[in-house]
Amino acid sequence: MSQLAAHARTLKLVTVTDAAHLARIHETACLVQAGASPYAVVDQVRQQLVEILGLRGCRFEHGTLLGRHPRLEQDGSLTVGRPNWDLDKDGWPGDEIELSASVGGRYLGRFMLLPEPGTVPPPLQSRLVAVSLADHVGAALDTAGPVLDG
């Protein structure tokens, strides 16, 4: 009986987590669709990324890629150098992690994620939500055009 109760608690947690993730994506999509300032979208997503990924900090860099940072990919995996990094086995790398904001294959900027040292990385589902939120920022920046370039 206790296994059944534990399973029910797990399912309830998954349902609540799924609903919270969906709400974040929907809220950000509405903000973009309403034509909000790209700065407002970037700031909202930055705050959401800190919450979703359990980060110590996060900042957004507009423009050109500089350096070779570990990268959170579109499929939720992490690339450090050439090979994929096993987040489940190796945890977060010690460096900042890049999450790009792009649209139609065009790079528009990136979030630089700073994980809490020694924390367990979030599950794949949370990482995919993070990628989706960054994509919304790409859409907001693309709509803004050259406004942010100056």
Chimera marker file (.cmm) of the C-alpha trace (Angstrom):
<marker_set name="trace">
<marker id="1" x="0.000" y="0.000" z="0.000" r="1" g="1" b="0" radius="0.5"/>
<marker id="2" x="2.811" y="2.454" z="0.786" r="1" g="1" b="0" radius="0.5"/>
<marker id="3" x="4.301" y="1.951" z="-2.711" r="1" g="1" b="0" radius="0.5"/>
<marker id="4" x="0.949" y="2.865" z="-4.225" r="1" g="1" b="0" radius="0.5"/>
<marker id="5" x="0.756" y="6.006" z="-2.087" r="1" g="1" b="0" radius="0.5"/>
<marker id="6" x="4.322" y="6.974" z="-3.038" r="1" g="1" b="0" radius="0.5"/>
<marker id="7" x="3.504" y="6.464" z="-6.711" r="1" g="1" b="0" radius="0.5"/>
<marker id="8" x="0.374" y="8.620" z="-6.353" r="1" g="1" b="0" radius="0.5"/>
<marker id="9" x="2.437" y="11.396" z="-4.720" r="1" g="1" b="0" radius="0.5"/>
<marker id="10" x="4.961" y="11.169" z="-7.565" r="1" g="1" b="0" radius="0.5"/>
<marker id="11" x="2.212" y="11.422" z="-10.182" r="1" g="1" b="0" radius="0.5"/>
<marker id="12" x="0.736" y="14.432" z="-8.388" r="1" g="1" b="0" radius="0.5"/>
<marker id="13" x="4.169" y="16.123" z="-8.333" r="1" g="1" b="0" radius="0.5"/>
<marker id="14" x="4.678" y="15.417" z="-12.051" r="1" g="1" b="0" radius="0.5"/>
<marker id="15" x="1.226" y="16.835" z="-12.853" r="1" g="1" b="0" radius="0.5"/>
<marker id="16" x="1.874" y="20.000" z="-10.832" r="1" g="1" b="0" radius="0.5"/>
<marker id="17" x="5.337" y="20.390" z="-12.418" r="1" g="1" b="0" radius="0.5"/>
<marker id="18" x="3.936" y="19.871" z="-15.914" r="1" g="1" b="0" radius="0.5"/>
<marker id="19" x="1.229" y="22.479" z="-15.260" r="1" g="1" b="0" radius="0.5"/>
<marker id="20" x="3.780" y="24.996" z="-13.946" r="1" g="1" b="0" radius="0.5"/>
<marker id="21" x="6.049" y="24.464" z="-16.959" r="1" g="1" b="0" radius="0.5"/>
<marker id="22" x="3.122" y="24.823" z="-19.351" r="1" g="1" b="0" radius="0.5"/>
<marker id="23" x="2.013" y="28.004" z="-17.577" r="1" g="1" b="0" radius="0.5"/>
<marker id="24" x="5.499" y="29.524" z="-17.945" r="1" g="1" b="0" radius="0.5"/>
<marker id="25" x="5.641" y="28.750" z="-21.655" r="1" g="1" b="0" radius="0.5"/>
<marker id="26" x="2.105" y="30.073" z="-22.201" r="1" g="1" b="0" radius="0.5"/>
<marker id="27" x="2.769" y="33.260" z="-20.207" r="1" g="1" b="0" radius="0.5"/>
<marker id="28" x="5.903" y="33.994" z="-22.213" r="1" g="1" b="0" radius="0.5"/>
<marker id="29" x="4.208" y="33.220" z="-25.539" r="1" g="1" b="0" radius="0.5"/>
<marker id="30" x="1.400" y="35.642" z="-24.648" r="1" g="1" b="0" radius="0.5"/>
<marker id="31" x="3.934" y="38.325" z="-23.780" r="1" g="1" b="0" radius="0.5"/>
<marker id="32" x="5.677" y="37.896" z="-27.147" r="1" g="1" b="0" radius="0.5"/>
<marker id="33" x="2.385" y="37.776" z="-29.059" r="1" g="1" b="0" radius="0.5"/>
<marker id="34" x="1.180" y="40.951" z="-27.340" r="1" g="1" b="0" radius="0.5"/>
<marker id="35" x="4.200" y="42.762" z="-28.733" r="1" g="1" b="0" radius="0.5"/>
<marker id="36" x="5.879" y="43.369" z="-25.384" r="1" g="1" b="0" radius="0.5"/>
<marker id="37" x="9.312" y="44.922" z="-25.368" r="1" g="1" b="0" radius="0.5"/>
<marker id="38" x="12.022" y="42.353" z="-26.093" r="1" g="1" b="0" radius="0.5"/>
<marker id="39" x="13.701" y="43.587" z="-22.909" r="1" g="1" b="0" radius="0.5"/>
<marker id="40" x="10.610" y="42.590" z="-20.904" r="1" g="1" b="0" radius="0.5"/>
<marker id="41" x="10.588" y="39.145" z="-22.522" r="1" g="1" b="0" radius="0.5"/>
<marker id="42" x="14.316" y="38.663" z="-21.875" r="1" g="1" b="0" radius="0.5"/>
<marker id="43" x="13.912" y="39.698" z="-18.231" r="1" g="1" b="0" radius="0.5"/>
<marker id="44" x="10.927" y="37.411" z="-17.665" r="1" g="1" b="0" radius="0.5"/>
<marker id="45" x="12.661" y="34.437" z="-19.253" r="1" g="1" b="0" radius="0.5"/>
<marker id="46" x="15.861" y="35.146" z="-17.320" r="1" g="1" b="0" radius="0.5"/>
<marker id="47" x="13.905" y="34.935" z="-14.057" r="1" g="1" b="0" radius="0.5"/>
<marker id="48" x="12.095" y="31.791" z="-15.210" r="1" g="1" b="0" radius="0.5"/>
<marker id="49" x="15.373" y="30.090" z="-16.154" r="1" g="1" b="0" radius="0.5"/>
<marker id="50" x="16.770" y="30.720" z="-12.674" r="1" g="1" b="0" radius="0.5"/>
<marker id="51" x="13.666" y="29.087" z="-11.155" r="1" g="1" b="0" radius="0.5"/>
<marker id="52" x="13.300" y="26.181" z="-13.592" r="1" g="1" b="0" radius="0.5"/>
<marker id="53" x="16.971" y="25.214" z="-13.682" r="1" g="1" b="0" radius="0.5"/>
<marker id="54" x="17.801" y="26.087" z="-10.062" r="1" g="1" b="0" radius="0.5"/>
<marker id="55" x="20.523" y="28.520" z="-11.079" r="1" g="1" b="0" radius="0.5"/>
<marker id="56" x="22.636" y="30.835" z="-8.968" r="1" g="1" b="0" radius="0.5"/>
<marker id="57" x="22.411" y="33.427" z="-11.733" r="1" g="1" b="0" radius="0.5"/>
<marker id="58" x="21.635" y="34.098" z="-15.374" r="1" g="1" b="0" radius="0.5"/>
<marker id="59" x="22.325" y="36.968" z="-17.760" r="1" g="1" b="0" radius="0.5"/>
<marker id="60" x="21.499" y="37.672" z="-21.388" r="1" g="1" b="0" radius="0.5"/>
<marker id="61" x="24.059" y="38.677" z="-24.011" r="1" g="1" b="0" radius="0.5"/>
<marker id="62" x="22.767" y="40.125" z="-27.257" r="1" g="1" b="0" radius="0.5"/>
<marker id="63" x="24.774" y="39.718" z="-30.441" r="1" g="1" b="0" radius="0.5"/>
<marker id="64" x="27.764" y="37.676" z="-31.454" r="1" g="1" b="0" radius="0.5"/>
<marker id="65" x="29.010" y="34.468" z="-29.855" r="1" g="1" b="0" radius="0.5"/>
<marker id="66" x="32.286" y="34.866" z="-27.999" r="1" g="1" b="0" radius="0.5"/>
<marker id="67" x="34.224" y="32.009" z="-26.433" r="1" g="1" b="0" radius="0.5"/>
<marker id="68" x="33.545" y="28.297" z="-26.258" r="1" g="1" b="0" radius="0.5"/>
<marker id="69" x="31.210" y="27.699" z="-23.355" r="1" g="1" b="0" radius="0.5"/>
<marker id="70" x="29.362" y="24.495" z="-22.538" r="1" g="1" b="0" radius="0.5"/>
<marker id="71" x="26.052" y="24.686" z="-24.423" r="1" g="1" b="0" radius="0.5"/>
<marker id="72" x="22.545" y="23.552" z="-23.546" r="1" g="1" b="0" radius="0.5"/>
<marker id="73" x="21.300" y="22.129" z="-26.854" r="1" g="1" b="0" radius="0.5"/>
<marker id="74" x="17.808" y="22.124" z="-28.394" r="1" g="1" b="0" radius="0.5"/>
<marker id="75" x="17.274" y="18.509" z="-27.274" r="1" g="1" b="0" radius="0.5"/>
<marker id="76" x="18.111" y="19.340" z="-23.644" r="1" g="1" b="0" radius="0.5"/>
<marker id="77" x="21.554" y="17.720" z="-23.765" r="1" g="1" b="0" radius="0.5"/>
<marker id="78" x="24.735" y="19.540" z="-22.822" r="1" g="1" b="0" radius="0.5"/>
<marker id="79" x="27.742" y="19.847" z="-25.108" r="1" g="1" b="0" radius="0.5"/>
<marker id="80" x="31.129" y="20.565" z="-23.604" r="1" g="1" b="0" radius="0.5"/>
<marker id="81" x="33.667" y="20.731" z="-26.417" r="1" g="1" b="0" radius="0.5"/>
<marker id="82" x="32.724" y="18.078" z="-28.975" r="1" g="1" b="0" radius="0.5"/>
<marker id="83" x="31.203" y="15.177" z="-27.018" r="1" g="1" b="0" radius="0.5"/>
<marker id="84" x="27.865" y="15.348" z="-25.230" r="1" g="1" b="0" radius="0.5"/>
<marker id="85" x="28.186" y="15.749" z="-21.480" r="1" g="1" b="0" radius="0.5"/>
<marker id="86" x="26.241" y="13.233" z="-19.380" r="1" g="1" b="0" radius="0.5"/>
<marker id="87" x="24.376" y="15.541" z="-17.005" r="1" g="1" b="0" radius="0.5"/>
<marker id="88" x="22.923" y="12.626" z="-15.041" r="1" g="1" b="0" radius="0.5"/>
<marker id="89" x="26.358" y="11.134" z="-14.421" r="1" g="1" b="0" radius="0.5"/>
<marker id="90" x="28.658" y="14.183" z="-14.456" r="1" g="1" b="0" radius="0.5"/>
<marker id="91" x="26.358" y="16.925" z="-13.139" r="1" g="1" b="0" radius="0.5"/>
<marker id="92" x="26.697" y="20.549" z="-14.200" r="1" g="1" b="0" radius="0.5"/>
<marker id="93" x="30.128" y="21.586" z="-15.511" r="1" g="1" b="0" radius="0.5"/>
<marker id="94" x="32.004" y="24.196" z="-13.468" r="1" g="1" b="0" radius="0.5"/>
<marker id="95" x="31.717" y="26.861" z="-16.179" r="1" g="1" b="0" radius="0.5"/>
<marker id="96" x="28.884" y="29.106" z="-17.282" r="1" g="1" b="0" radius="0.5"/>
<marker id="97" x="26.552" y="27.395" z="-19.734" r="1" g="1" b="0" radius="0.5"/>
<marker id="98" x="25.275" y="28.981" z="-22.925" r="1" g="1" b="0" radius="0.5"/>
<marker id="99" x="21.627" y="28.732" z="-23.998" r="1" g="1" b="0" radius="0.5"/>
<marker id="100" x="21.132" y="30.373" z="-27.369" r="1" g="1" b="0" radius="0.5"/>
<marker id="101" x="18.167" y="32.468" z="-28.422" r="1" g="1" b="0" radius="0.5"/>
<marker id="102" x="17.614" y="32.054" z="-32.136" r="1" g="1" b="0" radius="0.5"/>
<marker id="103" x="14.886" y="31.988" z="-34.719" r="1" g="1" b="0" radius="0.5"/>
<marker id="104" x="14.922" y="30.258" z="-38.091" r="1" g="1" b="0" radius="0.5"/>
<marker id="105" x="18.516" y="29.184" z="-37.497" r="1" g="1" b="0" radius="0.5"/>
<marker id="106" x="19.614" y="32.802" z="-36.947" r="1" g="1" b="0" radius="0.5"/>
<marker id="107" x="21.465" y="33.440" z="-33.703" r="1" g="1" b="0" radius="0.5"/>
<marker id="108" x="20.212" y="36.555" z="-31.891" r="1" g="1" b="0" radius="0.5"/>
<marker id="109" x="21.780" y="36.245" z="-28.446" r="1" g="1" b="0" radius="0.5"/>
<marker id="110" x="22.322" y="33.883" z="-25.561" r="1" g="1" b="0" radius="0.5"/>
<marker id="111" x="21.578" y="33.331" z="-21.935" r="1" g="1" b="0" radius="0.5"/>
<marker id="112" x="24.614" y="32.598" z="-19.806" r="1" g="1" b="0" radius="0.5"/>
<marker id="113" x="23.514" y="30.192" z="-17.085" r="1" g="1" b="0" radius="0.5"/>
<marker id="114" x="25.393" y="29.949" z="-13.792" r="1" g="1" b="0" radius="0.5"/>
<marker id="115" x="24.459" y="26.765" z="-11.911" r="1" g="1" b="0" radius="0.5"/>
<marker id="116" x="24.699" y="26.410" z="-8.143" r="1" g="1" b="0" radius="0.5"/>
<marker id="117" x="27.878" y="24.453" z="-7.377" r="1" g="1" b="0" radius="0.5"/>
<marker id="118" x="27.206" y="20.846" z="-6.409" r="1" g="1" b="0" radius="0.5"/>
<marker id="119" x="23.519" y="20.853" z="-7.342" r="1" g="1" b="0" radius="0.5"/>
<marker id="120" x="21.903" y="18.071" z="-9.305" r="1" g="1" b="0" radius="0.5"/>
<marker id="121" x="20.919" y="19.239" z="-12.808" r="1" g="1" b="0" radius="0.5"/>
<marker id="122" x="17.176" y="19.455" z="-13.441" r="1" g="1" b="0" radius="0.5"/>
<marker id="123" x="15.427" y="16.686" z="-15.354" r="1" g="1" b="0" radius="0.5"/>
<marker id="124" x="15.297" y="16.680" z="-19.142" r="1" g="1" b="0" radius="0.5"/>
<marker id="125" x="11.720" y="17.990" z="-19.082" r="1" g="1" b="0" radius="0.5"/>
<marker id="126" x="12.843" y="21.175" z="-17.285" r="1" g="1" b="0" radius="0.5"/>
<marker id="127" x="15.779" y="21.639" z="-19.648" r="1" g="1" b="0" radius="0.5"/>
<marker id="128" x="13.444" y="21.362" z="-22.650" r="1" g="1" b="0" radius="0.5"/>
<marker id="129" x="11.173" y="24.018" z="-21.135" r="1" g="1" b="0" radius="0.5"/>
<marker id="130" x="14.248" y="26.251" z="-20.761" r="1" g="1" b="0" radius="0.5"/>
<marker id="131" x="15.081" y="25.752" z="-24.446" r="1" g="1" b="0" radius="0.5"/>
<marker id="132" x="11.499" y="26.594" z="-25.427" r="1" g="1" b="0" radius="0.5"/>
<marker id="133" x="11.571" y="29.787" z="-23.363" r="1" g="1" b="0" radius="0.5"/>
<marker id="134" x="14.842" y="30.820" z="-25.027" r="1" g="1" b="0" radius="0.5"/>
<marker id="135" x="13.179" y="30.243" z="-28.412" r="1" g="1" b="0" radius="0.5"/>
<marker id="136" x="10.436" y="32.701" z="-27.416" r="1" g="1" b="0" radius="0.5"/>
<marker id="137" x="13.136" y="35.270" z="-26.685" r="1" g="1" b="0" radius="0.5"/>
<marker id="138" x="14.528" y="34.632" z="-30.168" r="1" g="1" b="0" radius="0.5"/>
<marker id="139" x="11.084" y="35.343" z="-31.623" r="1" g="1" b="0" radius="0.5"/>
<marker id="140" x="10.749" y="38.545" z="-29.583" r="1" g="1" b="0" radius="0.5"/>
<marker id="141" x="14.196" y="39.749" z="-30.669" r="1" g="1" b="0" radius="0.5"/>
<marker id="142" x="13.496" y="38.888" z="-34.302" r="1" g="1" b="0" radius="0.5"/>
<marker id="143" x="10.272" y="40.887" z="-34.224" r="1" g="1" b="0" radius="0.5"/>
<marker id="144" x="12.120" y="43.857" z="-32.706" r="1" g="1" b="0" radius="0.5"/>
<marker id="145" x="14.573" y="43.908" z="-35.598" r="1" g="1" b="0" radius="0.5"/>
<marker id="146" x="17.523" y="46.295" z="-35.243" r="1" g="1" b="0" radius="0.5"/>
<marker id="147" x="16.052" y="48.060" z="-32.166" r="1" g="1" b="0" radius="0.5"/>
<marker id="148" x="18.400" y="46.157" z="-29.841" r="1" g="1" b="0" radius="0.5"/>
<marker id="149" x="21.474" y="46.515" z="-32.024" r="1" g="1" b="0" radius="0.5"/>
<marker id="150" x="22.258" y="50.069" z="-30.951" r="1" g="1" b="0" radius="0.5"/>
<link id1="1" id2="2" r="1" g="1" b="0" radius="0.2"/>
<link id1="2" id2="3" r="1" g="1" b="0" radius="0.2"/>
<link id1="3" id2="4" r="1" g="1" b="0" radius="0.2"/>
<link id1="4" id2="5" r="1" g="1" b="0" radius="0.2"/>
<link id1="5" id2="6" r="1" g="1" b="0" radius="0.2"/>
<link id1="6" id2="7" r="1" g="1" b="0" radius="0.2"/>
<link id1="7" id2="8" r="1" g="1" b="0" radius="0.2"/>
<link id1="8" id2="9" r="1" g="1" b="0" radius="0.2"/>
<link id1="9" id2="10" r="1" g="1" b="0" radius="0.2"/>
<link id1="10" id2="11" r="1" g="1" b="0" radius="0.2"/>
<link id1="11" id2="12" r="1" g="1" b="0" radius="0.2"/>
<link id1="12" id2="13" r="1" g="1" b="0" radius="0.2"/>
<link id1="13" id2="14" r="1" g="1" b="0" radius="0.2"/>
<link id1="14" id2="15" r="1" g="1" b="0" radius="0.2"/>
<link id1="15" id2="16" r="1" g="1" b="0" radius="0.2"/>
<link id1="16" id2="17" r="1" g="1" b="0" radius="0.2"/>
<link id1="17" id2="18" r="1" g="1" b="0" radius="0.2"/>
<link id1="18" id2="19" r="1" g="1" b="0" radius="0.2"/>
<link id1="19" id2="20" r="1" g="1" b="0" radius="0.2"/>
<link id1="20" id2="21" r="1" g="1" b="0" radius="0.2"/>
<link id1="21" id2="22" r="1" g="1" b="0" radius="0.2"/>
<link id1="22" id2="23" r="1" g="1" b="0" radius="0.2"/>
<link id1="23" id2="24" r="1" g="1" b="0" radius="0.2"/>
<link id1="24" id2="25" r="1" g="1" b="0" radius="0.2"/>
<link id1="25" id2="26" r="1" g="1" b="0" radius="0.2"/>
<link id1="26" id2="27" r="1" g="1" b="0" radius="0.2"/>
<link id1="27" id2="28" r="1" g="1" b="0" radius="0.2"/>
<link id1="28" id2="29" r="1" g="1" b="0" radius="0.2"/>
<link id1="29" id2="30" r="1" g="1" b="0" radius="0.2"/>
<link id1="30" id2="31" r="1" g="1" b="0" radius="0.2"/>
<link id1="31" id2="32" r="1" g="1" b="0" radius="0.2"/>
<link id1="32" id2="33" r="1" g="1" b="0" radius="0.2"/>
<link id1="33" id2="34" r="1" g="1" b="0" radius="0.2"/>
<link id1="34" id2="35" r="1" g="1" b="0" radius="0.2"/>
<link id1="35" id2="36" r="1" g="1" b="0" radius="0.2"/>
<link id1="36" id2="37" r="1" g="1" b="0" radius="0.2"/>
<link id1="37" id2="38" r="1" g="1" b="0" radius="0.2"/>
<link id1="38" id2="39" r="1" g="1" b="0" radius="0.2"/>
<link id1="39" id2="40" r="1" g="1" b="0" radius="0.2"/>
<link id1="40" id2="41" r="1" g="1" b="0" radius="0.2"/>
<link id1="41" id2="42" r="1" g="1" b="0" radius="0.2"/>
<link id1="42" id2="43" r="1" g="1" b="0" radius="0.2"/>
<link id1="43" id2="44" r="1" g="1" b="0" radius="0.2"/>
<link id1="44" id2="45" r="1" g="1" b="0" radius="0.2"/>
<link id1="45" id2="46" r="1" g="1" b="0" radius="0.2"/>
<link id1="46" id2="47" r="1" g="1" b="0" radius="0.2"/>
<link id1="47" id2="48" r="1" g="1" b="0" radius="0.2"/>
<link id1="48" id2="49" r="1" g="1" b="0" radius="0.2"/>
<link id1="49" id2="50" r="1" g="1" b="0" radius="0.2"/>
<link id1="50" id2="51" r="1" g="1" b="0" radius="0.2"/>
<link id1="51" id2="52" r="1" g="1" b="0" radius="0.2"/>
<link id1="52" id2="53" r="1" g="1" b="0" radius="0.2"/>
<link id1="53" id2="54" r="1" g="1" b="0" radius="0.2"/>
<link id1="54" id2="55" r="1" g="1" b="0" radius="0.2"/>
<link id1="55" id2="56" r="1" g="1" b="0" radius="0.2"/>
<link id1="56" id2="57" r="1" g="1" b="0" radius="0.2"/>
<link id1="57" id2="58" r="1" g="1" b="0" radius="0.2"/>
<link id1="58" id2="59" r="1" g="1" b="0" radius="0.2"/>
<link id1="59" id2="60" r="1" g="1" b="0" radius="0.2"/>
<link id1="60" id2="61" r="1" g="1" b="0" radius="0.2"/>
<link id1="61" id2="62" r="1" g="1" b="0" radius="0.2"/>
<link id1="62" id2="63" r="1" g="1" b="0" radius="0.2"/>
<link id1="63" id2="64" r="1" g="1" b="0" radius="0.2"/>
<link id1="64" id2="65" r="1" g="1" b="0" radius="0.2"/>
<link id1="65" id2="66" r="1" g="1" b="0" radius="0.2"/>
<link id1="66" id2="67" r="1" g="1" b="0" radius="0.2"/>
<link id1="67" id2="68" r="1" g="1" b="0" radius="0.2"/>
<link id1="68" id2="69" r="1" g="1" b="0" radius="0.2"/>
<link id1="69" id2="70" r="1" g="1" b="0" radius="0.2"/>
<link id1="70" id2="71" r="1" g="1" b="0" radius="0.2"/>
<link id1="71" id2="72" r="1" g="1" b="0" radius="0.2"/>
<link id1="72" id2="73" r="1" g="1" b="0" radius="0.2"/>
<link id1="73" id2="74" r="1" g="1" b="0" radius="0.2"/>
<link id1="74" id2="75" r="1" g="1" b="0" radius="0.2"/>
<link id1="75" id2="76" r="1" g="1" b="0" radius="0.2"/>
<link id1="76" id2="77" r="1" g="1" b="0" radius="0.2"/>
<link id1="77" id2="78" r="1" g="1" b="0" radius="0.2"/>
<link id1="78" id2="79" r="1" g="1" b="0" radius="0.2"/>
<link id1="79" id2="80" r="1" g="1" b="0" radius="0.2"/>
<link id1="80" id2="81" r="1" g="1" b="0" radius="0.2"/>
<link id1="81" id2="82" r="1" g="1" b="0" radius="0.2"/>
<link id1="82" id2="83" r="1" g="1" b="0" radius="0.2"/>
<link id1="83" id2="84" r="1" g="1" b="0" radius="0.2"/>
<link id1="84" id2="85" r="1" g="1" b="0" radius="0.2"/>
<link id1="85" id2="86" r="1" g="1" b="0" radius="0.2"/>
<link id1="86" id2="87" r="1" g="1" b="0" radius="0.2"/>
<link id1="87" id2="88" r="1" g="1" b="0" radius="0.2"/>
<link id1="88" id2="89" r="1" g="1" b="0" radius="0.2"/>
<link id1="89" id2="90" r="1" g="1" b="0" radius="0.2"/>
<link id1="90" id2="91" r="1" g="1" b="0" radius="0.2"/>
<link id1="91" id2="92" r="1" g="1" b="0" radius="0.2"/>
<link id1="92" id2="93" r="1" g="1" b="0" radius="0.2"/>
<link id1="93" id2="94" r="1" g="1" b="0" radius="0.2"/>
<link id1="94" id2="95" r="1" g="1" b="0" radius="0.2"/>
<link id1="95" id2="96" r="1" g="1" b="0" radius="0.2"/>
<link id1="96" id2="97" r="1" g="1" b="0" radius="0.2"/>
<link id1="97" id2="98" r="1" g="1" b="0" radius="0.2"/>
<link id1="98" id2="99" r="1" g="1" b="0" radius="0.2"/>
<link id1="99" id2="100" r="1" g="1" b="0" radius="0.2"/>
<link id1="100" id2="101" r="1" g="1" b="0" radius="0.2"/>
<link id1="101" id2="102" r="1" g="1" b="0" radius="0.2"/>
<link id1="102" id2="103" r="1" g="1" b="0" radius="0.2"/>
<link id1="103" id2="104" r="1" g="1" b="0" radius="0.2"/>
<link id1="104" id2="105" r="1" g="1" b="0" radius="0.2"/>
<link id1="105" id2="106" r="1" g="1" b="0" radius="0.2"/>
<link id1="106" id2="107" r="1" g="1" b="0" radius="0.2"/>
<link id1="107" id2="108" r="1" g="1" b="0" radius="0.2"/>
<link id1="108" id2="109" r="1" g="1" b="0" radius="0.2"/>
<link id1="109" id2="110" r="1" g="1" b="0" radius="0.2"/>
<link id1="110" id2="111" r="1" g="1" b="0" radius="0.2"/>
<link id1="111" id2="112" r="1" g="1" b="0" radius="0.2"/>
<link id1="112" id2="113" r="1" g="1" b="0" radius="0.2"/>
<link id1="113" id2="114" r="1" g="1" b="0" radius="0.2"/>
<link id1="114" id2="115" r="1" g="1" b="0" radius="0.2"/>
<link id1="115" id2="116" r="1" g="1" b="0" radius="0.2"/>
<link id1="116" id2="117" r="1" g="1" b="0" radius="0.2"/>
<link id1="117" id2="118" r="1" g="1" b="0" radius="0.2"/>
<link id1="118" id2="119" r="1" g="1" b="0" radius="0.2"/>
<link id1="119" id2="120" r="1" g="1" b="0" radius="0.2"/>
<link id1="120" id2="121" r="1" g="1" b="0" radius="0.2"/>
<link id1="121" id2="122" r="1" g="1" b="0" radius="0.2"/>
<link id1="122" id2="123" r="1" g="1" b="0" radius="0.2"/>
<link id1="123" id2="124" r="1" g="1" b="0" radius="0.2"/>
<link id1="124" id2="125" r="1" g="1" b="0" radius="0.2"/>
<link id1="125" id2="126" r="1" g="1" b="0" radius="0.2"/>
<link id1="126" id2="127" r="1" g="1" b="0" radius="0.2"/>
<link id1="127" id2="128" r="1" g="1" b="0" radius="0.2"/>
<link id1="128" id2="129" r="1" g="1" b="0" radius="0.2"/>
<link id1="129" id2="130" r="1" g="1" b="0" radius="0.2"/>
<link id1="130" id2="131" r="1" g="1" b="0" radius="0.2"/>
<link id1="131" id2="132" r="1" g="1" b="0" radius="0.2"/>
<link id1="132" id2="133" r="1" g="1" b="0" radius="0.2"/>
<link id1="133" id2="134" r="1" g="1" b="0" radius="0.2"/>
<link id1="134" id2="135" r="1" g="1" b="0" radius="0.2"/>
<link id1="135" id2="136" r="1" g="1" b="0" radius="0.2"/>
<link id1="136" id2="137" r="1" g="1" b="0" radius="0.2"/>
<link id1="137" id2="138" r="1" g="1" b="0" radius="0.2"/>
<link id1="138" id2="139" r="1" g="1" b="0" radius="0.2"/>
<link id1="139" id2="140" r="1" g="1" b="0" radius="0.2"/>
<link id1="140" id2="141" r="1" g="1" b="0" radius="0.2"/>
<link id1="141" id2="142" r="1" g="1" b="0" radius="0.2"/>
<link id1="142" id2="143" r="1" g="1" b="0" radius="0.2"/>
<link id1="143" id2="144" r="1" g="1" b="0" radius="0.2"/>
<link id1="144" id2="145" r="1" g="1" b="0" radius="0.2"/>
<link id1="145" id2="146" r="1" g="1" b="0" radius="0.2"/>
<link id1="146" id2="147" r="1" g="1" b="0" radius="0.2"/>
<link id1="147" id2="148" r="1" g="1" b="0" radius="0.2"/>
<link id1="148" id2="149" r="1" g="1" b="0" radius="0.2"/>
<link id1="149" id2="150" r="1" g="1" b="0" radius="0.2"/>
</marker_set>
